[in-house]
Amino acid sequence: MTALLLLGAGLLFWRPQPLERGPLFLGADGGQWLFGKADTAEEKPFVTEDFPVSVFTLAGFSQGQVKVNDHAQVNTRVPSYVPPVIGQGPQVLIVHTHTTESYANDGSRFLAAAAFSQKGEQNMVAVGDVFEQVLTRAGIGVVHSHRIHDADYRHAYEASLETVEYFLEKYPSIRVVLDIHRDSVEDAQGQQAALMGTQEAAQIMFVVGTDGYGKEHPQWTLNLGFAYAWQEKLGEEYPTLCRPIHVSKNRYNQHVRAGALIVEVGTEANTQSQAVNAARLAAQGLVQLLAQEGTQP
């Protein structure tokens, strides 16, 4: 289904292979969700007219195709969903649960210890700033929290939930909550790998939390629908920018409202400039999606 190319030391570049188009369904298959033709003999269709017909390919698009890795292993219908970003006041909240996550220094050898920083200009705040700038220029109100939530890493999600709930109460107009991270990926040799979505931009990955561990999260399928729509929009211009959407048993604070996602921008072996470039492309795609759906103010 896929071809994996190594671009220099530690650089991974995914290119999707074209698949035969088929009907839309969503079914568990021991770790993957599939739209279109099943990879297993047993097919469990859940057809919905609300969703665009598509099939998945690994780590990106080929002619509008999307792939989802389902680690929650559930069967459900997935509605098409784009948050209704309308009216006055802030509409997008940006937070960073693992605020101090950082990247390899541009032009330097990768060191794992260097992949964390307390400095906003070097950690995830800098990547969030790019999202904020692009959205603000498009007329979309943004609140961007610079708070460090991972001073106690084990309780980072508890800390970030406090921040999210505070801003949702303060600004009821917020419709989109983005928790922006960077990932950590090893290659076959166990070395940290940088993932490239274009020649200049890191790959991104949307992470969707569910109720897989029994915590209340009734609207998680809307978040998956949002991730699907955003990734499909990005794939129109950048077929390899996105990795598969990751569906997890963890809730990741996304129960706070429909329209909440984790966005993983690159890995710790990517450079910050590659991450910034990816953030710019992802934010531009979100602006286009909102405008296309008629939800932009």
ChimeraX attribute file (.defattr): number of C-alpha atoms within 10 A of each C-alpha:
attribute: neighborCount
match mode: 1-to-1
recipient: residues
	/A:1	9
	/A:2	12
	/A:3	10
	/A:4	10
	/A:5	11
	/A:6	13
	/A:7	13
	/A:8	8
	/A:9	10
	/A:10	20
	/A:11	17
	/A:12	20
	/A:13	20
	/A:14	23
	/A:15	21
	/A:16	21
	/A:17	13
	/A:18	16
	/A:19	15
	/A:20	9
	/A:21	14
	/A:22	13
	/A:23	15
	/A:24	19
	/A:25	25
	/A:26	23
	/A:27	22
	/A:28	20
	/A:29	21
	/A:30	13
	/A:31	16
	/A:32	20
	/A:33	25
	/A:34	27
	/A:35	24
	/A:36	19
	/A:37	19
	/A:38	21
	/A:39	11
	/A:40	9
	/A:41	8
	/A:42	10
	/A:43	15
	/A:44	14
	/A:45	19
	/A:46	15
	/A:47	16
	/A:48	16
	/A:49	9
	/A:50	12
	/A:51	17
	/A:52	15
	/A:53	17
	/A:54	22
	/A:55	25
	/A:56	26
	/A:57	25
	/A:58	24
	/A:59	27
	/A:60	32
	/A:61	30
	/A:62	22
	/A:63	16
	/A:64	20
	/A:65	26
	/A:66	27
	/A:67	26
	/A:68	27
	/A:69	23
	/A:70	22
	/A:71	20
	/A:72	22
	/A:73	18
	/A:74	19
	/A:75	15
	/A:76	14
	/A:77	17
	/A:78	21
	/A:79	18
	/A:80	19
	/A:81	21
	/A:82	24
	/A:83	21
	/A:84	18
	/A:85	22
	/A:86	18
	/A:87	13
	/A:88	11
	/A:89	14
	/A:90	22
	/A:91	25
	/A:92	25
	/A:93	22
	/A:94	21
	/A:95	26
	/A:96	30
	/A:97	26
	/A:98	25
	/A:99	31
	/A:100	25
	/A:101	24
	/A:102	34
	/A:103	31
	/A:104	23
	/A:105	18
	/A:106	12
	/A:107	7
	/A:108	8
	/A:109	9
	/A:110	20
	/A:111	13
	/A:112	14
	/A:113	11
	/A:114	14
	/A:115	22
	/A:116	18
	/A:117	16
	/A:118	15
	/A:119	14
	/A:120	18
	/A:121	13
	/A:122	19
	/A:123	23
	/A:124	32
	/A:125	28
	/A:126	20
	/A:127	26
	/A:128	27
	/A:129	20
	/A:130	20
	/A:131	26
	/A:132	23
	/A:133	14
	/A:134	20
	/A:135	20
	/A:136	16
	/A:137	10
	/A:138	15
	/A:139	11
	/A:140	22
	/A:141	21
	/A:142	21
	/A:143	18
	/A:144	17
	/A:145	18
	/A:146	16
	/A:147	17
	/A:148	21
	/A:149	22
	/A:150	19
	/A:151	13
	/A:152	12
	/A:153	14
	/A:154	9
	/A:155	12
	/A:156	17
	/A:157	18
	/A:158	16
	/A:159	18
	/A:160	24
	/A:161	18
	/A:162	12
	/A:163	17
	/A:164	21
	/A:165	13
	/A:166	11
	/A:167	18
	/A:168	18
	/A:169	10
	/A:170	11
	/A:171	16
	/A:172	11
	/A:173	19
	/A:174	25
	/A:175	20
	/A:176	23
	/A:177	24
	/A:178	21
	/A:179	26
	/A:180	24
	/A:181	26
	/A:182	28
	/A:183	20
	/A:184	18
	/A:185	17
	/A:186	13
	/A:187	13
	/A:188	8
	/A:189	8
	/A:190	9
	/A:191	12
	/A:192	21
	/A:193	23
	/A:194	30
	/A:195	31
	/A:196	26
	/A:197	26
	/A:198	18
	/A:199	10
	/A:200	13
	/A:201	24
	/A:202	31
	/A:203	31
	/A:204	31
	/A:205	23
	/A:206	26
	/A:207	25
	/A:208	29
	/A:209	25
	/A:210	28
	/A:211	19
	/A:212	17
	/A:213	11
	/A:214	10
	/A:215	12
	/A:216	12
	/A:217	18
	/A:218	12
	/A:219	17
	/A:220	25
	/A:221	20
	/A:222	22
	/A:223	30
	/A:224	28
	/A:225	23
	/A:226	26
	/A:227	27
	/A:228	25
	/A:229	20
	/A:230	22
	/A:231	31
	/A:232	26
	/A:233	21
	/A:234	24
	/A:235	21
	/A:236	14
	/A:237	14
	/A:238	19
	/A:239	25
	/A:240	23
	/A:241	28
	/A:242	32
	/A:243	27
	/A:244	22
	/A:245	25
	/A:246	21
	/A:247	25
	/A:248	20
	/A:249	18
	/A:250	18
	/A:251	20
	/A:252	22
	/A:253	23
	/A:254	25
	/A:255	20
	/A:256	17
	/A:257	20
	/A:258	23
	/A:259	25
	/A:260	30
	/A:261	25
	/A:262	25
	/A:263	22
	/A:264	22
	/A:265	30
	/A:266	33
	/A:267	29
	/A:268	28
	/A:269	29
	/A:270	30
	/A:271	22
	/A:272	26
	/A:273	17
	/A:274	24
	/A:275	30
	/A:276	23
	/A:277	19
	/A:278	27
	/A:279	29
	/A:280	21
	/A:281	21
	/A:282	26
	/A:283	20
	/A:284	17
	/A:285	21
	/A:286	21
	/A:287	21
	/A:288	17
	/A:289	21
	/A:290	19
	/A:291	14
	/A:292	11
	/A:293	13
	/A:294	13
	/A:295	15
	/A:296	18
	/A:297	15
